[in-house]
């Protein structure tokens, strides 16, 4: 009985932790996406102004950088959401299907 209770307490704590990670990475993805959009908008506004060409190029590079960070943070948010779902109380232990990229 104690081992079962300990496992359930551990599972509940890990579930809360995974949910927090999922939310944190989703917020990070949103922030990075917003940065990417702002830099891209700024770069577009500068494209027609010849003397601001270098700044437009730099802002495009920053937009791409933040876009990649947004994508990676979104992947982590999805991963943690899957972990949280697998750890949900009452979920069978086989719910988490690990996928290999190979």
N, C-alpha and C positions, 0 to 999 in steps of 0.2 A: 504494500500500500504506500509506504513512504517513497519507494523508488518511482512509482507511478506518479505520485504527487510532485516529486522533485522534477521529473521529466516534464510534466505539464507546466510547472512554474518556469522551468528553463525555456520551454517552447514559447510560452507567453511573453517572456522577456525578450527572447530573440525576435519574435514577431513584432513587438513594439519597436525594437531597434531597427529592423529591416524597413518598417514603415517610415520611420524617421529618416533613414538613409534615402529612401525612394523620394520622399517629399523634398529633402535637401537637394538632391541631384536634379529633380524637376525644376526647382526654383533656380538653380544654377544655370540650367539649360535655357530657361526663360530670360534670365539676365544676359547671358552670352548672346542669345538671339537678338535681343533688343540692341545690344552694342553693335552687332554686325549690321543690323538694319540702319542704325544711325550713321555708321561710317559709310555704308554704301550710298545712302541718301546724300550725305555730304560730298562724297566723291562725284556723284552724278551732277550735283550743283556746280562743282568746280571744273567739270570736264570742258565746258565751253570757254573758260577763262584761261587763255594761254599761259599767263604768268603764274597760275596756280596749278599747272600741270603736275609738278613734282609732289605737291601736297595731295592732289587727287590720287596719284599712284600710291602714295603711302596709305591713304585712307582706304583704298581698295584692298591693299595688302592686309590692313588691320581688319577689314570686314571679313576677308577670307579666314584669317586667323580665328576671329571670334565665332565665325560660322562653324568651323571645325570643332572648336571647343563646345559649342552648343550641341552639335551632333553627338560628340562623345559623352557629354553629360546626360543627354537624353537616353543613350544606350545604357548608361549606368542606372538611371532612374527606372528604366524598364526591367533591368536585371534585379534590382532591389525589390521592385513591385512583385516580380515573380517569386522571389525568395519569401517575401511577406505572405503571399498567397499560399505558398507551399507550407508555411509554418502556422497558418491560421488554425485556430482551435477547431478540432473536429475534422480537419482535412486529412485524408489518408497520407501516409508517409511517401507514397509513390507519386504524389501530385507534381513534384518538381521534376520535369524532364530536362536533363542536360543535353544541350545540342552542341555537336562538334562542328566546327567550320571546315574540317578536313574532308 
